Amino acid sequence: MKNAHLVFIFLISCFGFSQDDDNSDKSELYKNYREDQFYISVTYNLLGAKPNDVNQSGFSTGFHFGFIRDMPINEKRNVAIGIGLGLSSNSYNQNIAILETNNEITFNVIDESEVNVSKNKFTTYLLEVPFEFRWRRSNATNYNFLRLYPGFKIGYLFYNSTKFISDSGDVKLSNIDEFNRLQYGLTLSAGYGTWNFHAYYGLNPIFDNSVRLDGQPIDMRFFKIGLMFYIL
């Protein structure tokens, strides 16, 4: 009988320690809980504030990916600040011919009655630093939740290219100085679970102040809408 008591006490002790370990593990899990560390986004790219007679054609796409450090600022850890680093590639099909004449870059709206153009686009490649204020209905064990992430993004344009293909000839340029190297704008990501809406609105012009179209500065801005996928 004494041995039975000892076995019973031993089992209770083991169970108790096991429960403490589980609680400790859960406590540590909640204590270190962070969310949405990596991101991948696909966007449809639009041009805002276009000059007269400037139009987009075809499908202009953007691909974005990177890492964001999630830094919770409340006890439940469902409100956080995010700061990260990423890369972005964006193409824009439109009807501004960017050409080089006598070692000078020129910008002109294409007259489709005179020139048959099969492709005309410019592409930008940026190193980006996103900032986000993050609110979500989540915890350490819930992977499907509502999120709302307004933010701000700064991008450094490290490379650009243009492609003009027509019956009169082909012109391909790269890394021209007329693009603004620094691009920045407002962002918003919102959704539930895997699927999230994403938008970016540029606050400064694509081209620098020296660029003219019919004697007027080109004040076009980037506007992107699409889907955002977050990964732990």
Secondary structure, DSSP 4 states (H G I P E B T S, - for coil): -HHHHHHHHHHHHHHHHHHHHHHHHHHHHHHT-----EEEEEEEEEEESPPTT--B-S--EEEEEEEEEEEE-STTS-EEEEEEEEEEEEEEEBSEEEEEETTEEEEEE--TTT--EEEEEEEEEEEEEEEEEEEES-BTTB-S-EEEEEEEEEEEEEEEEEEEEETTEEEEEES-TTB-SEEEEEEEEEEETTEEEEEEEESS-SB-TT-EETTEE---EEEEEEEEEEE-
